[in-house]
Amino acid sequence: MNKLKTNQSICKRFKVTSNFKILRRKSCKSHLLQKKSSKRKRNLRRVSIVHLNDKGNFINSLPYFN
């Protein structure tokens, strides 16, 4: 049987914790930062967790994460 292939683009953008939670970075931080408030930009620095409803989409792309 062949090995399953990991989606490398997803592997670079997301990180799996020891409790099998998937961490992601927030969007809207790349450009047009002048009009955004400091508080909003500061909150965009944080890492957030992928919602449980979306976690199923990552199972096929990251076959060896569990």
PDB file with one MODEL, atoms N, CA, C and O in Angstrom:
MODEL        1
ATOM      1  N   MET A   1       0.832  -1.178   0.000  1.00  0.00           N
ATOM      2  CA  MET A   1       0.000   0.000   0.000  1.00  0.00           C
ATOM      3  C   MET A   1       0.882   1.248   0.000  1.00  0.00           C
ATOM      4  O   MET A   1       1.898   1.298   0.693  1.00  0.00           O
ATOM      5  N   ASN A   2       0.490   2.244  -0.773  1.00  0.00           N
ATOM      6  CA  ASN A   2       1.272   3.462  -0.879  1.00  0.00           C
ATOM      7  C   ASN A   2       1.134   4.327   0.368  1.00  0.00           C
ATOM      8  O   ASN A   2       0.160   4.233   1.115  1.00  0.00           O
ATOM      9  N   LYS A   3       2.144   5.172   0.565  1.00  0.00           N
ATOM     10  CA  LYS A   3       2.058   6.141   1.656  1.00  0.00           C
ATOM     11  C   LYS A   3       1.052   7.223   1.296  1.00  0.00           C
ATOM     12  O   LYS A   3       0.851   7.535   0.123  1.00  0.00           O
ATOM     13  N   LEU A   4       0.428   7.786   2.312  1.00  0.00           N
ATOM     14  CA  LEU A   4      -0.460   8.925   2.097  1.00  0.00           C
ATOM     15  C   LEU A   4       0.387  10.187   2.004  1.00  0.00           C
ATOM     16  O   LEU A   4       1.387  10.326   2.710  1.00  0.00           O
ATOM     17  N   LYS A   5      -0.014  11.101   1.136  1.00  0.00           N
ATOM     18  CA  LYS A   5       0.756  12.328   0.960  1.00  0.00           C
ATOM     19  C   LYS A   5       0.164  13.446   1.800  1.00  0.00           C
ATOM     20  O   LYS A   5      -1.052  13.634   1.849  1.00  0.00           O
ATOM     21  N   THR A   6       1.045  14.182   2.459  1.00  0.00           N
ATOM     22  CA  THR A   6       0.646  15.340   3.250  1.00  0.00           C
ATOM     23  C   THR A   6       0.606  16.559   2.345  1.00  0.00           C
ATOM     24  O   THR A   6       1.505  16.763   1.529  1.00  0.00           O
ATOM     25  N   ASN A   7      -0.430  17.364   2.488  1.00  0.00           N
ATOM     26  CA  ASN A   7      -0.524  18.609   1.745  1.00  0.00           C
ATOM     27  C   ASN A   7       0.464  19.602   2.361  1.00  0.00           C
ATOM     28  O   ASN A   7       0.262  20.061   3.485  1.00  0.00           O
ATOM     29  N   GLN A   8       1.524  19.930   1.633  1.00  0.00           N
ATOM     30  CA  GLN A   8       2.611  20.739   2.185  1.00  0.00           C
ATOM     31  C   GLN A   8       2.203  22.185   2.436  1.00  0.00           C
ATOM     32  O   GLN A   8       2.721  22.822   3.353  1.00  0.00           O
ATOM     33  N   SER A   9       1.285  22.707   1.636  1.00  0.00           N
ATOM     34  CA  SER A   9       0.859  24.090   1.865  1.00  0.00           C
ATOM     35  C   SER A   9       0.088  24.211   3.169  1.00  0.00           C
ATOM     36  O   SER A   9       0.226  25.208   3.877  1.00  0.00           O
ATOM     37  N   ILE A  10      -0.719  23.214   3.496  1.00  0.00           N
ATOM     38  CA  ILE A  10      -1.439  23.213   4.771  1.00  0.00           C
ATOM     39  C   ILE A  10      -0.475  22.943   5.918  1.00  0.00           C
ATOM     40  O   ILE A  10      -0.621  23.502   7.005  1.00  0.00           O
ATOM     41  N   CYS A  11       0.495  22.096   5.676  1.00  0.00           N
ATOM     42  CA  CYS A  11       1.480  21.752   6.706  1.00  0.00           C
ATOM     43  C   CYS A  11       2.294  22.981   7.128  1.00  0.00           C
ATOM     44  O   CYS A  11       2.681  23.099   8.290  1.00  0.00           O
ATOM     45  N   LYS A  12       2.554  23.902   6.178  1.00  0.00           N
ATOM     46  CA  LYS A  12       3.329  25.097   6.487  1.00  0.00           C
ATOM     47  C   LYS A  12       2.492  26.168   7.177  1.00  0.00           C
ATOM     48  O   LYS A  12       3.030  26.972   7.938  1.00  0.00           O
ATOM     49  N   ARG A  13       1.197  26.191   6.927  1.00  0.00           N
ATOM     50  CA  ARG A  13       0.348  27.255   7.457  1.00  0.00           C
ATOM     51  C   ARG A  13      -0.285  26.944   8.803  1.00  0.00           C
ATOM     52  O   ARG A  13      -0.695  27.855   9.521  1.00  0.00           O
ATOM     53  N   PHE A  14      -0.367  25.671   9.150  1.00  0.00           N
ATOM     54  CA  PHE A  14      -1.043  25.255  10.368  1.00  0.00           C
ATOM     55  C   PHE A  14      -0.104  24.426  11.218  1.00  0.00           C
ATOM     56  O   PHE A  14       0.830  23.804  10.712  1.00  0.00           O
ATOM     57  N   LYS A  15      -0.365  24.426  12.526  1.00  0.00           N
ATOM     58  CA  LYS A  15       0.458  23.664  13.459  1.00  0.00           C
ATOM     59  C   LYS A  15      -0.468  22.841  14.343  1.00  0.00           C
ATOM     60  O   LYS A  15      -1.526  23.319  14.754  1.00  0.00           O
ATOM     61  N   VAL A  16      -0.079  21.621  14.635  1.00  0.00           N
ATOM     62  CA  VAL A  16      -0.881  20.739  15.482  1.00  0.00           C
ATOM     63  C   VAL A  16      -0.239  20.683  16.856  1.00  0.00           C
ATOM     64  O   VAL A  16       0.960  20.433  16.974  1.00  0.00           O
ATOM     65  N   THR A  17      -1.035  20.914  17.899  1.00  0.00           N
ATOM     66  CA  THR A  17      -0.532  20.899  19.266  1.00  0.00           C
ATOM     67  C   THR A  17      -0.496  19.470  19.792  1.00  0.00           C
ATOM     68  O   THR A  17      -0.899  18.535  19.101  1.00  0.00           O
ATOM     69  N   SER A  18      -0.015  19.309  21.006  1.00  0.00           N
ATOM     70  CA  SER A  18       0.061  17.976  21.608  1.00  0.00           C
ATOM     71  C   SER A  18      -1.322  17.426  21.942  1.00  0.00           C
ATOM     72  O   SER A  18      -1.500  16.212  22.044  1.00  0.00           O
ATOM     73  N   ASN A  19      -2.304  18.317  22.114  1.00  0.00           N
ATOM     74  CA  ASN A  19      -3.681  17.875  22.370  1.00  0.00           C
ATOM     75  C   ASN A  19      -4.492  17.760  21.088  1.00  0.00           C
ATOM     76  O   ASN A  19      -5.720  17.679  21.130  1.00  0.00           O
ATOM     77  N   PHE A  20      -3.793  17.752  19.927  1.00  0.00           N
ATOM     78  CA  PHE A  20      -4.403  17.599  18.605  1.00  0.00           C
ATOM     79  C   PHE A  20      -5.355  18.740  18.256  1.00  0.00           C
ATOM     80  O   PHE A  20      -6.356  18.544  17.568  1.00  0.00           O
ATOM     81  N   LYS A  21      -5.024  19.932  18.743  1.00  0.00           N
ATOM     82  CA  LYS A  21      -5.730  21.125  18.286  1.00  0.00           C
ATOM     83  C   LYS A  21      -4.915  21.713  17.134  1.00  0.00           C
ATOM     84  O   LYS A  21      -3.689  21.596  17.112  1.00  0.00           O
ATOM     85  N   ILE A  22      -5.593  22.341  16.184  1.00  0.00           N
ATOM     86  CA  ILE A  22      -4.924  22.904  15.022  1.00  0.00           C
ATOM     87  C   ILE A  22      -4.887  24.418  15.180  1.00  0.00           C
ATOM     88  O   ILE A  22      -5.928  25.060  15.314  1.00  0.00           O
ATOM     89  N   LEU A  23      -3.672  24.992  15.163  1.00  0.00           N
ATOM     90  CA  LEU A  23      -3.493  26.425  15.320  1.00  0.00           C
ATOM     91  C   LEU A  23      -3.382  27.082  13.952  1.00  0.00           C
ATOM     92  O   LEU A  23      -2.840  26.499  13.013  1.00  0.00           O
ATOM     93  N   ARG A  24      -3.902  28.303  13.850  1.00  0.00           N
ATOM     94  CA  ARG A  24      -3.840  29.043  12.600  1.00  0.00           C
ATOM     95  C   ARG A  24      -3.542  30.506  12.886  1.00  0.00           C
ATOM     96  O   ARG A  24      -3.772  30.988  13.995  1.00  0.00           O
ATOM     97  N   ARG A  25      -3.034  31.205  11.890  1.00  0.00           N
ATOM     98  CA  ARG A  25      -2.819  32.638  11.984  1.00  0.00           C
ATOM     99  C   ARG A  25      -4.046  33.358  11.459  1.00  0.00           C
ATOM    100  O   ARG A  25      -4.801  32.807  10.658  1.00  0.00           O
ATOM    101  N   LYS A  26      -4.245  34.585  11.908  1.00  0.00           N
ATOM    102  CA  LYS A  26      -5.405  35.357  11.469  1.00  0.00           C
ATOM    103  C   LYS A  26      -5.098  36.084  10.165  1.00  0.00           C
ATOM    104  O   LYS A  26      -3.946  36.392   9.858  1.00  0.00           O
ATOM    105  N   SER A  27      -6.146  36.345   9.416  1.00  0.00           N
ATOM    106  CA  SER A  27      -5.990  37.025   8.129  1.00  0.00           C
ATOM    107  C   SER A  27      -6.056  38.535   8.321  1.00  0.00           C
ATOM    108  O   SER A  27      -6.212  39.020   9.441  1.00  0.00           O
ATOM    109  N   CYS A  28      -5.937  39.273   7.222  1.00  0.00           N
ATOM    110  CA  CYS A  28      -6.044  40.749   7.176  1.00  0.00           C
ATOM    111  C   CYS A  28      -4.863  41.443   7.839  1.00  0.00           C
ATOM    112  O   CYS A  28      -5.025  42.549   8.354  1.00  0.00           O
ATOM    113  N   LYS A  29      -3.698  40.843   7.845  1.00  0.00           N
ATOM    114  CA  LYS A  29      -2.528  41.437   8.489  1.00  0.00           C
ATOM    115  C   LYS A  29      -1.440  41.783   7.480  1.00  0.00           C
ATOM    116  O   LYS A  29      -0.361  42.225   7.876  1.00  0.00           O
ATOM    117  N   SER A  30      -1.694  41.594   6.187  1.00  0.00           N
ATOM    118  CA  SER A  30      -0.624  41.738   5.210  1.00  0.00           C
ATOM    119  C   SER A  30      -0.516  43.125   4.607  1.00  0.00           C
ATOM    120  O   SER A  30       0.597  43.576   4.339  1.00  0.00           O
ATOM    121  N   HIS A  31      -1.620  43.820   4.380  1.00  0.00           N
ATOM    122  CA  HIS A  31      -1.547  45.134   3.747  1.00  0.00           C
ATOM    123  C   HIS A  31      -2.720  45.998   4.204  1.00  0.00           C
ATOM    124  O   HIS A  31      -3.621  45.520   4.893  1.00  0.00           O
ATOM    125  N   LEU A  32      -2.702  47.271   3.816  1.00  0.00           N
ATOM    126  CA  LEU A  32      -3.713  48.260   4.220  1.00  0.00           C
ATOM    127  C   LEU A  32      -3.781  48.377   5.744  1.00  0.00           C
ATOM    128  O   LEU A  32      -4.865  48.410   6.328  1.00  0.00           O
ATOM    129  N   LEU A  33      -2.614  48.440   6.374  1.00  0.00           N
ATOM    130  CA  LEU A  33      -2.558  48.478   7.834  1.00  0.00           C
ATOM    131  C   LEU A  33      -2.714  49.882   8.391  1.00  0.00           C
ATOM    132  O   LEU A  33      -2.921  50.056   9.591  1.00  0.00           O
ATOM    133  N   GLN A  34      -2.617  50.877   7.531  1.00  0.00           N
ATOM    134  CA  GLN A  34      -2.662  52.258   8.013  1.00  0.00           C
ATOM    135  C   GLN A  34      -4.038  52.628   8.557  1.00  0.00           C
ATOM    136  O   GLN A  34      -4.147  53.392   9.516  1.00  0.00           O
ATOM    137  N   LYS A  35      -5.077  52.088   7.950  1.00  0.00           N
ATOM    138  CA  LYS A  35      -6.434  52.435   8.375  1.00  0.00           C
ATOM    139  C   LYS A  35      -6.935  51.578   9.542  1.00  0.00           C
ATOM    140  O   LYS A  35      -7.971  51.883  10.133  1.00  0.00           O
ATOM    141  N   LYS A  36      -6.220  50.531   9.868  1.00  0.00           N
ATOM    142  CA  LYS A  36      -6.634  49.657  10.964  1.00  0.00           C
ATOM    143  C   LYS A  36      -6.098  50.209  12.282  1.00  0.00           C
ATOM    144  O   LYS A  36      -4.995  50.751  12.343  1.00  0.00           O
ATOM    145  N   SER A  37      -6.890  50.061  13.319  1.00  0.00           N
ATOM    146  CA  SER A  37      -6.487  50.585  14.620  1.00  0.00           C
ATOM    147  C   SER A  37      -5.383  49.724  15.230  1.00  0.00           C
ATOM    148  O   SER A  37      -5.184  48.575  14.834  1.00  0.00           O
ATOM    149  N   SER A  38      -4.681  50.289  16.185  1.00  0.00           N
ATOM    150  CA  SER A  38      -3.603  49.556  16.851  1.00  0.00           C
ATOM    151  C   SER A  38      -4.142  48.353  17.605  1.00  0.00           C
ATOM    152  O   SER A  38      -3.504  47.300  17.641  1.00  0.00           O
ATOM    153  N   LYS A  39      -5.302  48.504  18.199  1.00  0.00           N
ATOM    154  CA  LYS A  39      -5.908  47.399  18.935  1.00  0.00           C
ATOM    155  C   LYS A  39      -6.249  46.246  18.001  1.00  0.00           C
ATOM    156  O   LYS A  39      -6.047  45.079  18.337  1.00  0.00           O
ATOM    157  N   ARG A  40      -6.765  46.585  16.832  1.00  0.00           N
ATOM    158  CA  ARG A  40      -7.119  45.548  15.862  1.00  0.00           C
ATOM    159  C   ARG A  40      -5.882  44.823  15.346  1.00  0.00           C
ATOM    160  O   ARG A  40      -5.891  43.601  15.203  1.00  0.00           O
ATOM    161  N   LYS A  41      -4.820  45.571  15.066  1.00  0.00           N
ATOM    162  CA  LYS A  41      -3.579  44.955  14.585  1.00  0.00           C
ATOM    163  C   LYS A  41      -2.930  44.096  15.656  1.00  0.00           C
ATOM    164  O   LYS A  41      -2.348  43.052  15.363  1.00  0.00           O
ATOM    165  N   ARG A  42      -3.033  44.545  16.896  1.00  0.00           N
ATOM    166  CA  ARG A  42      -2.473  43.776  18.010  1.00  0.00           C
ATOM    167  C   ARG A  42      -3.211  42.453  18.164  1.00  0.00           C
ATOM    168  O   ARG A  42      -2.587  41.426  18.431  1.00  0.00           O
ATOM    169  N   ASN A  43      -4.530  42.466  18.001  1.00  0.00           N
ATOM    170  CA  ASN A  43      -5.299  41.228  18.120  1.00  0.00           C
ATOM    171  C   ASN A  43      -5.084  40.292  16.933  1.00  0.00           C
ATOM    172  O   ASN A  43      -5.272  39.082  17.054  1.00  0.00           O
ATOM    173  N   LEU A  44      -4.693  40.844  15.797  1.00  0.00           N
ATOM    174  CA  LEU A  44      -4.408  40.012  14.636  1.00  0.00           C
ATOM    175  C   LEU A  44      -3.097  39.248  14.788  1.00  0.00           C
ATOM    176  O   LEU A  44      -2.861  38.282  14.062  1.00  0.00           O
ATOM    177  N   ARG A  45      -2.240  39.663  15.720  1.00  0.00           N
ATOM    178  CA  ARG A  45      -0.981  38.953  15.963  1.00  0.00           C
ATOM    179  C   ARG A  45      -1.197  37.602  16.624  1.00  0.00           C
ATOM    180  O   ARG A  45      -0.370  36.700  16.496  1.00  0.00           O
ATOM    181  N   ARG A  46      -2.296  37.470  17.321  1.00  0.00           N
ATOM    182  CA  ARG A  46      -2.532  36.244  18.086  1.00  0.00           C
ATOM    183  C   ARG A  46      -2.779  35.045  17.175  1.00  0.00           C
ATOM    184  O   ARG A  46      -3.239  35.179  16.042  1.00  0.00           O
ATOM    185  N   VAL A  47      -2.463  33.893  17.701  1.00  0.00           N
ATOM    186  CA  VAL A  47      -2.757  32.643  17.014  1.00  0.00           C
ATOM    187  C   VAL A  47      -4.090  32.136  17.540  1.00  0.00           C
ATOM    188  O   VAL A  47      -4.355  32.208  18.740  1.00  0.00           O
ATOM    189  N   SER A  48      -4.925  31.629  16.653  1.00  0.00           N
ATOM    190  CA  SER A  48      -6.215  31.112  17.098  1.00  0.00           C
ATOM    191  C   SER A  48      -6.327  29.639  16.735  1.00  0.00           C
ATOM    192  O   SER A  48      -5.504  29.107  15.991  1.00  0.00           O
ATOM    193  N   ILE A  49      -7.341  28.998  17.260  1.00  0.00           N
ATOM    194  CA  ILE A  49      -7.559  27.566  17.082  1.00  0.00           C
ATOM    195  C   ILE A  49      -8.621  27.357  16.014  1.00  0.00           C
ATOM    196  O   ILE A  49      -9.623  28.071  15.975  1.00  0.00           O
ATOM    197  N   VAL A  50      -8.399  26.384  15.156  1.00  0.00           N
ATOM    198  CA  VAL A  50      -9.386  26.036  14.131  1.00  0.00           C
ATOM    199  C   VAL A  50     -10.603  25.440  14.824  1.00  0.00           C
ATOM    200  O   VAL A  50     -10.476  24.619  15.732  1.00  0.00           O
ATOM    201  N   HIS A  51     -11.777  25.862  14.386  1.00  0.00           N
ATOM    202  CA  HIS A  51     -13.020  25.415  15.000  1.00  0.00           C
ATOM    203  C   HIS A  51     -13.219  23.920  14.772  1.00  0.00           C
ATOM    204  O   HIS A  51     -12.763  23.374  13.767  1.00  0.00           O
ATOM    205  N   LEU A  52     -13.899  23.265  15.705  1.00  0.00           N
ATOM    206  CA  LEU A  52     -14.119  21.818  15.618  1.00  0.00           C
ATOM    207  C   LEU A  52     -14.877  21.425  14.353  1.00  0.00           C
ATOM    208  O   LEU A  52     -14.641  20.351  13.800  1.00  0.00           O
ATOM    209  N   ASN A  53     -15.790  22.288  13.888  1.00  0.00           N
ATOM    210  CA  ASN A  53     -16.551  21.963  12.680  1.00  0.00           C
ATOM    211  C   ASN A  53     -15.661  21.937  11.442  1.00  0.00           C
ATOM    212  O   ASN A  53     -15.960  21.220  10.487  1.00  0.00           O
ATOM    213  N   ASP A  54     -14.584  22.697  11.442  1.00  0.00           N
ATOM    214  CA  ASP A  54     -13.679  22.746  10.299  1.00  0.00           C
ATOM    215  C   ASP A  54     -12.531  21.746  10.413  1.00  0.00           C
ATOM    216  O   ASP A  54     -11.775  21.562   9.459  1.00  0.00           O
ATOM    217  N   LYS A  55     -12.397  21.116  11.541  1.00  0.00           N
ATOM    218  CA  LYS A  55     -11.272  20.209  11.770  1.00  0.00           C
ATOM    219  C   LYS A  55     -11.320  18.996  10.842  1.00  0.00           C
ATOM    220  O   LYS A  55     -10.280  18.446  10.480  1.00  0.00           O
ATOM    221  N   GLY A  56     -12.516  18.586  10.462  1.00  0.00           N
ATOM    222  CA  GLY A  56     -12.653  17.436   9.563  1.00  0.00           C
ATOM    223  C   GLY A  56     -12.045  17.672   8.197  1.00  0.00           C
ATOM    224  O   GLY A  56     -11.641  16.717   7.532  1.00  0.00           O
ATOM    225  N   ASN A  57     -11.969  18.929   7.757  1.00  0.00           N
ATOM    226  CA  ASN A  57     -11.372  19.234   6.457  1.00  0.00           C
ATOM    227  C   ASN A  57      -9.871  18.999   6.454  1.00  0.00           C
ATOM    228  O   ASN A  57      -9.283  18.820   5.388  1.00  0.00           O
ATOM    229  N   PHE A  58      -9.240  18.996   7.615  1.00  0.00           N
ATOM    230  CA  PHE A  58      -7.801  18.831   7.711  1.00  0.00           C
ATOM    231  C   PHE A  58      -7.379  17.364   7.830  1.00  0.00           C
ATOM    232  O   PHE A  58      -6.204  17.041   7.651  1.00  0.00           O
ATOM    233  N   ILE A  59      -8.313  16.495   8.124  1.00  0.00           N
ATOM    234  CA  ILE A  59      -7.963  15.091   8.355  1.00  0.00           C
ATOM    235  C   ILE A  59      -7.341  14.472   7.110  1.00  0.00           C
ATOM    236  O   ILE A  59      -6.342  13.760   7.212  1.00  0.00           O
ATOM    237  N   ASN A  60      -7.923  14.733   5.921  1.00  0.00           N
ATOM    238  CA  ASN A  60      -7.384  14.146   4.700  1.00  0.00           C
ATOM    239  C   ASN A  60      -6.103  14.836   4.253  1.00  0.00           C
ATOM    240  O   ASN A  60      -5.250  14.211   3.622  1.00  0.00           O
ATOM    241  N   SER A  61      -5.958  16.126   4.576  1.00  0.00           N
ATOM    242  CA  SER A  61      -4.782  16.858   4.119  1.00  0.00           C
ATOM    243  C   SER A  61      -3.565  16.598   5.005  1.00  0.00           C
ATOM    244  O   SER A  61      -2.430  16.651   4.532  1.00  0.00           O
ATOM    245  N   LEU A  62      -3.798  16.319   6.280  1.00  0.00           N
ATOM    246  CA  LEU A  62      -2.713  16.019   7.222  1.00  0.00           C
ATOM    247  C   LEU A  62      -2.918  14.615   7.786  1.00  0.00           C
ATOM    248  O   LEU A  62      -3.362  14.475   8.925  1.00  0.00           O
ATOM    249  N   PRO A  63      -2.606  13.579   7.020  1.00  0.00           N
ATOM    250  CA  PRO A  63      -2.936  12.218   7.440  1.00  0.00           C
ATOM    251  C   PRO A  63      -2.148  11.720   8.648  1.00  0.00           C
ATOM    252  O   PRO A  63      -2.613  10.823   9.351  1.00  0.00           O
ATOM    253  N   TYR A  64      -0.959  12.285   8.907  1.00  0.00           N
ATOM    254  CA  TYR A  64      -0.105  11.758   9.971  1.00  0.00           C
ATOM    255  C   TYR A  64      -0.066  12.653  11.194  1.00  0.00           C
ATOM    256  O   TYR A  64       0.871  12.558  11.987  1.00  0.00           O
ATOM    257  N   PHE A  65      -1.056  13.520  11.376  1.00  0.00           N
ATOM    258  CA  PHE A  65      -0.976  14.454  12.487  1.00  0.00           C
ATOM    259  C   PHE A  65      -1.443  13.827  13.797  1.00  0.00           C
ATOM    260  O   PHE A  65      -1.152  14.389  14.853  1.00  0.00           O
ATOM    261  N   ASN A  66      -2.145  12.703  13.794  1.00  0.00           N
ATOM    262  CA  ASN A  66      -2.608  12.113  15.051  1.00  0.00           C
ATOM    263  C   ASN A  66      -1.833  10.901  15.448  1.00  0.00           C
ATOM    264  O   ASN A  66      -2.114  10.301  16.485  1.00  0.00           O
TER     265      ASN A  66
ENDMDL
END
